[in-house]
Amino acid sequence: MSFTCIIPFLNEKERIGNVLDQIVQVKNLTQIICVDSASADGGADFVEKNYPQIKLVRMPKTLGKVEAVMKGLKITQGEYVLLFDADLINVNHNEIDYVLDKVIKKPEVDMVIFSRKTPRLITKLNRFDLIYSGERVLRKKDLFDVFKTKPTKFQLEIAINKYMIDRQKNVFYFSSSNVNFPKASKLGKFSGLIEDLKMFKQVFSYSPKYYFLQTFFFCKNKL
């Protein structure tokens, strides 16, 4: 059983090192792919210079997270894919290895989502820290099937969740130490709010029914 990590990023030069310093220490990973969505801050050059063991893919223009992950998936060698966002702090490689070990020992596990730590009450109430976490491990075959439903932009996580629900897959969560940066801290308060609203609109429009179904009933079992 082999694992490939795919990390899409856009203008995360100041933050991606926090993630990669830990990811490169994960023993169970056989391949790490970073997909740059045409960053303007030199993030791709930073990855290439400091992490030569990582496969770097440069996209010619910014198309969105879904497209970036798909680009990485096409060259993935592992049977399983570990998806990870680039804007995190407090990532712990031991936690990742613990989860991957569990997946190896329990083939009945179809997906594990790494829940994030968040001080924001609204995030906890909506369970955004869990069900829309970008950190998760699942079979490569399942992820390819998810892309056949044609999610776009910020719809990747809700599309994966819907796929797992429809097929009655065994999904678990792991309470991680991961903390993500709010968009307001990266883009400014107003711009961050606009981006959050865009993301919410895209997620909700994918399937209003599944938005509520996931919020209240999805992924209740701890690994």
N, C-alpha and C positions, 0 to 999 in steps of 0.2 A: 504494500500500500504506500503510495507516494503523494506528497502534498506540494502544490505550487501556490505561492502567495502573489496576489495581484493587488497593486496599490496605484489607483488613479490619482492624479494630482493636477492642480492648476494654481499657480502663483503661491506655492507653499514653501518657498526656499527657507523662510525663517522658522518653519515648524517641522518639516518632513524629517529632519535629522533626529528629532525626538523619537520618531517611530522606527526609522531604519536602524538606529543604534541597537534597538532591541530585536527587531526582526532578524537581523543577520546572526543573532545568537540562538535562534530557535533550531534545536537539533533535528527536529522531524521534517524540516523543509528541504526539498531537493532542488527547488527553483524559486527565485524571487524576480518578479517582473514589475517594473515601475513604468506607468504610462503617463507621459506628460501631454496635457491637452493644450499645447502651444502656449506655455507660460511666458509671461513678459518680464519676470523678475530674476531670470537666470537659474531657476530651480533645476532644470534639466542638467545644466552644466555642473551644478553643485552635486547632484547625484552621481553623474558620470565621473567626476574627479575624486569623490570621497568614498564611493562604494563600487569599486571595479567588479566585485563579485555579483552585482545585480545586473540583470538584463534591462536596459533602458530602451523604451520605445518612444519616439517623438512623433506626435501627430502634427500635421501641417497647419491645422486650424482647430479652434475650440468647438467641439460638437456636443459635449455633455458627458456626464459620468457614465451613462449607459454605453455610449459609443466607445469610451476609453476602456471600459472593462471588457467589452467585446473584442477590442483590438488585442488586448492581452490574452484573452481566452483562446484566440486562434493559434497562439504559439505555446500554449500551456502543455507541459509534459506530464504533470501529475494526474492521478486518478481523482484526487480531491482538490478543490480550490479553497484557499483561505483568502477571503476578501478583507481588505483593511483600508481605512481612510488615512489620509496623510496629516490631518490637522489635530493630532491627539497629543496629550501629555500623560505621564504616569503609566505608559505601556510597560508591561512586565513580561519578558520572554518566558519566564517559568510558568506563568499562567497559560500562555499559548501552548507550550509543550504539554502541560497537564491536559488541556482539552484535546489536543491531537492524539495523545496517548489513549484517552478514553474512546475516541472515535476508532482507533485501531483495534482496541480490545472489544468494542461493542459495534459490530457491523450493522446491527439493527438501527443505529442512530443515523438518521438521514440528514440532519442539520443541527448545528449548535450556533446560537447567537450569543455574542459577548455583550451583555448589558453594560451601559456606561454609568459612571457616577455623575450626578448632576445636582446642583443646589436649587434648580429652578422647579418650583412647585407645578407649574403648568406642564412642564415636560414630563414629570412623574405621573400626573393625573392622566395625561394622554398616552402614557407608556412609550413615548417617543425614545426614551433612553434605552428601550429594549427592542420593540418591534420594528423600529426604523434605524436601528444601529447598523452602521456600515461594516461592522466586524462580524464575520460569520464564516463557517466552514460547511461546505456541502459538496456533493459529487459533481464532477465536471459535466457528466452527462445531463444531470438535472439542470445545471445552469444553462447549458446549450438549449434545453427544452424551454426554459423560461424565456430566452431571447426570441423564441418562435412566436411568443405572444406580443412581440413588438412594443415593449415599454420604451419610453423616451425620457431624456433629461433626468429628473429626480425620482423616477418611478421604479427604479430597480428593486428596492427593498420591498415595496408593497407587491410588486409582481412576483418576487420570489415567495413571499408569504402566501399569496393567493395560490400559487402553484402547489405549495406544500399542503395547504388546506384542502384543495380540490382532490388531491391524490391520497389524502389521509396519511401523510408521511409522519414519521416520528421526529418531532422537533423539540429541542431542549434549550435551556438558557444557562449561561454561566455568568455569575456576578463578577465582573472584572474591575480592575483599578482604572480603566481608561476614562479620561476626561477629554471632551472635545471643546474647541474654542467656539464660542458663539459668533455668528456672522457679524454682529455689531462690533466685536473686538477687532475684527479684521478689516471691515469695510466702513466702519462708522455707524452710529446709532440709526440714522435715517436709511442709509443704503442697506444696512444689515436687516432692518425691518422689511424693506421692500423685497429683498431676496428670500427672507423667511416666508413672506406671503406668497411669492411665486412658487416656492417649493410646496407649500401647503396646498395651493390650488392644483398643482400637477399631481400630487399624491391623491388628493380627494377625487379628482376627475377620472383617474384610472378606474376606480370602481367605488362609488359611495357606499354600496352595500358592504364591500369587503373592508373599507376603512373602519366602519363601526364594528364589524365582526372581529377584526384583528384587535381593535382597541380593547374590547371587553373579554374575548375568549381565547385568543391565539397565544401559543407558547407559554403554558402555565407550569410546565415540568422542569424542575432544576436538574442539571446534569449531575 
